[in-house]
Amino acid sequence: MSEESAAAASGNAGDASEGRPFGFIAPEGNTAMVCESDDAVRGKIISELKGMGYAVAEAKSAREALQFMRFHIFSAIFVNESFDTAEGQVNSVLALLEGLSMTVRRQTFVVLISSSMKTMDNMMAYNKSVNLIVNKNDIGDIGQVFKKALDEHESFYHVYKENLRKAGKA
C-alpha cells in the first residue's frame, strides 16, 4: 500500500482540515485541549472533561498544540509545565498563551499541571499567567478542583464577559 493510500485509509489524506483540532466543524459547547505526556494523567483529565460535556483535543506535541490554537479558541487548556519542553527551556504553549491579547486570553481557562507547585496556589497561578495550578499528586481530584475554580472564574468575569457581548466583541 502506498503512503498516499495509507493516509487516505486513515482519514489523513492531507486535506485542508489538517491541523484543525475538530476538523472543519467546530463542536457546539465547551472545548478543551490537553497537553500532557503522561498517559495516566492525560486519561484522567480527558475522562473528567468528557464527563462534563467538553469536546476534547489531544495535542501530541507543542507544535501541534500551537497549530490547534491557530484555528480554535478553546474554553479550557490543560498543559503540563514540562510538556514537550527540554529542561531549562520555556514551555512554548504557555509562552503563546501569555502573549495573547486580553480579550482572547479571557476566553480560555488555563490549567497548569505541575509536579512541584501546590494545587490551587492562586499567587503562583497569577505569577505563571494561568488560571489554576493542579499538582500531579492531586490529579485524582481534577474534576472537582477544575469545577470549583471554573465556577469562581465565571463568577468573577461575568460582568466583563457580559459587557464584551453587549459591545459585540464576544
C-alpha positions in Angstrom: 0.0 0.0 0.0 1.4 3.4 -1.0 1.9 6.2 1.5 -1.0 8.2 -0.1 -3.3 5.2 0.1 -2.4 4.6 3.7 -3.0 8.3 4.5 -6.4 8.2 2.7 -7.4 5.0 4.5 -6.6 6.5 7.9 -8.5 9.7 7.0 -5.5 11.9 6.9 -5.2 12.5 3.2 -3.6 15.9 3.7 -6.9 17.7 3.4 -7.4 21.3 4.3 -8.7 20.5 7.8 -5.3 19.1 8.8 -4.1 21.0 11.9 -7.6 21.9 13.0 -8.5 20.3 16.3 -12.1 19.4 15.3 -11.9 19.4 11.5 -14.0 22.0 9.7 -17.0 21.7 12.0 -16.3 23.3 15.4 -18.2 21.5 18.1 -21.0 23.3 19.9 -20.5 24.0 23.6 -17.2 23.9 25.5 -14.0 22.7 24.1 -10.7 21.7 25.8 -7.2 20.9 24.7 -5.0 18.6 26.8 -1.2 18.9 26.5 0.1 16.1 28.8 2.6 13.4 28.0 1.8 11.1 30.9 -0.8 8.6 29.7 -2.5 8.1 33.1 -2.7 11.8 33.8 -4.0 12.6 30.3 -6.5 9.8 30.5 -7.9 11.1 33.8 -8.2 14.7 32.6 -9.9 13.6 29.3 -12.3 11.4 31.2 -13.3 14.1 33.5 -13.7 16.7 30.7 -15.8 14.4 28.6 -17.9 13.7 31.6 -18.5 17.4 31.9 -19.6 17.6 28.3 -16.4 19.1 26.8 -15.2 18.2 23.3 -11.5 17.3 23.8 -8.5 17.7 21.5 -5.3 16.0 22.5 -2.0 17.6 21.4 0.8 15.2 20.9 3.5 18.0 20.7 3.8 21.7 21.4 3.9 22.3 17.7 0.6 20.5 17.3 -0.9 22.5 20.2 0.2 25.8 18.7 -1.3 24.8 15.4 -4.6 23.8 17.1 -4.7 27.3 18.8 -4.3 29.0 15.4 -7.7 27.6 14.4 -9.7 27.5 17.6 -10.2 29.4 20.8 -10.5 26.7 23.5 -12.8 27.0 26.6 -10.1 25.3 28.6 -6.5 24.3 28.1 -4.7 21.8 30.4 -0.9 22.0 29.9 1.9 20.2 31.8 4.7 22.6 32.9 7.2 20.4 31.0 5.1 19.4 28.0 7.4 18.9 25.0 9.9 21.2 26.6 13.6 20.5 27.2 15.0 21.1 30.7 15.7 24.7 31.2 13.7 25.8 28.2 10.5 27.9 28.1 7.2 26.0 27.5 6.1 27.3 24.1 2.4 26.6 24.8 2.5 28.7 28.0 4.5 31.4 26.2 1.9 31.8 23.5 -0.9 31.9 25.9 0.9 34.6 28.0 1.3 36.8 24.9 -2.4 36.7 23.8 -4.5 39.8 23.9 -6.6 40.2 27.0 -9.9 39.8 25.0 -8.8 36.4 23.6 -7.0 35.2 26.7 -10.0 35.8 28.9 -12.0 33.3 26.8 -9.7 30.4 27.8 -9.3 28.9 31.3 -5.7 27.6 31.5 -4.8 24.8 33.9 -1.1 24.2 34.6 -0.3 20.6 35.7 2.8 20.8 37.9 4.9 18.3 39.9 6.3 21.0 42.2 3.7 23.6 42.8 0.7 23.3 45.1 -2.9 22.8 43.8 -4.9 26.0 43.8 -2.0 28.2 44.7 -3.5 31.4 43.4 -0.4 33.6 43.7 1.7 31.1 41.8 -1.0 30.8 39.2 -1.0 34.6 38.8 2.8 34.5 38.5 2.6 31.8 35.8 -0.2 33.6 33.9 -2.6 30.7 34.3 -6.0 30.4 36.0 -5.3 27.3 38.0 -2.5 25.1 39.1 -3.1 21.4 39.8 -0.3 19.3 41.4 0.2 15.9 39.7 -0.4 14.2 43.1 -3.9 15.7 43.1 -4.9 14.6 39.6 -7.5 12.2 41.1 -9.5 15.2 42.2 -9.1 17.1 38.9 -12.8 17.2 38.2 -13.8 18.7 41.5 -10.8 21.2 41.6 -11.4 22.3 38.0 -15.2 22.8 38.5 -14.7 24.8 41.7 -12.0 27.0 40.1 -14.0 27.4 36.9 -17.1 28.4 38.8 -15.1 31.1 40.7 -13.6 32.3 37.4 -17.0 32.5 35.7 -18.5 34.5 38.6 -15.5 36.9 38.7 -15.6 37.6 34.9 -19.3 37.5 34.4 -19.7 41.3 34.2 -16.6 41.7 31.9 -17.9 39.0 29.5 -21.4 40.4 29.5 -20.0 43.9 28.6 -18.0 42.3 25.8 -21.0 40.5 24.5 -23.1 43.7 24.5 -20.3 45.6 22.7 -20.3 42.9 20.0 -16.8 41.8 20.8 -17.5 38.4 22.2 
